[in-house]
Amino acid sequence: MADKYTAENILTDTQKRISNAFDVFDHENNKTVDVREIGTIIRSLGCFPSEAELHDIIAELEEEEPTGFVCYEKFLPAMTKILLERKFRPIKEDLLLQAFEVLDQQKKGHLEPGELSRYLTQEGEPFTQEEMDEMLSAAVDPDKNVIFYKDFVSMMTYDDTR
């Protein structure tokens, strides 16, 4: 019986977290949110899908005739499943640090903003200019005008204690 009680508590707590996150963006209090807010809601819940995965999730959540809004009744079961299956977990800090170290071929302990920008806008799933600007504003050391990636990795990794 204790296992069932624990499972029920986990489900209830998970659904409360989802509801609270959804409500922050339900500006009209009508149990709908703008489809453009779905990625932010999902990331606030500790899940970090790629843009392609996010588009797939949104496609599942939207009505047959897209309205630009997602209703809570569709979002709750989909997001509950994602959280309980622990999908789209954040990358571990040590793996992210290794990625930066690969880019730092001279082993300087930092990257130049232009250098990181080239990697992130021309390789893999490219960042938009807006995303790049936002990242650099947080990553670049204002005194040295470089990215001390060990500090940046610590700042941007998610504490997954839930």
Steps between C-alpha positions, in 0.01 A plus 500: 500500500788736573623477138157597365478792742843620390408466131179695560694773680752521218218529245316764706817704561595477132158619388508788751837612360361484147187690598698773676735543204209510255310754710790746488445533124120472499459878486128487421427240771319288244716185521684581178847634426659645191676223308818714503517458880501119497880472474545735795250304708665169415848635581372645829402145593858379449464350151717618216384366163671603178312740274394207279372307803319810624328540162388136520358555850316813388360317196357238739349762727342730243149452375444356150447856380787684674374799697833619640396382846539179699236395751580369845298182449738392221815636664458328839502133390773556241726686743427254781618217276813694401590573863425152633703341220779750574524601135711791379721507808771765502851412396733424788743774601811289432385417144429864426841597634660235277326653198646842578844345556485343153434847354791646701773336293779712654380406854482869606204448733293749304349561156471819298138614444542492121645152515206362705254688282641335186469153654145555621360667190668288233504147646232255617169658593596866444417772748308801372667838528263589786592180687869565439477859625315387811753227573800726446354767726502243781820317406755770417715628784455879481856576611689256279249472210538120491287207611644315798306190418546321836321790671238517225428124517450524876263790451288340229464142621178393662494366855298181456423422862132411441 
